[in-house]
Amino acid sequence: MSKQTMVPEARDAMERFKMEAASEVGVNLKSGYNGDITSRQAGSVGGQMVKKMIEAYEKGLK
């Protein structure tokens, strides 16, 4: 699997989205490399991102 973004213009938006989700779950991410965070922290950020995407999708259905 490639890390290349399918829509390059979306990279900045996804980065902002990730930082927002991290802040909501109390994980202190910094710009660039974050290899010092735990798997638990990374999972909570990813989980929060998915939760927000599902909420946005459900709002769009109404």
Summary of the structure (lengths in Angstrom):
residues: 62
radius of gyration: 12.9
end to end distance: 34.0
largest distance: 40.4
contacts: 113
relative contact order: 0.12
helix: 61%
strand: 0%
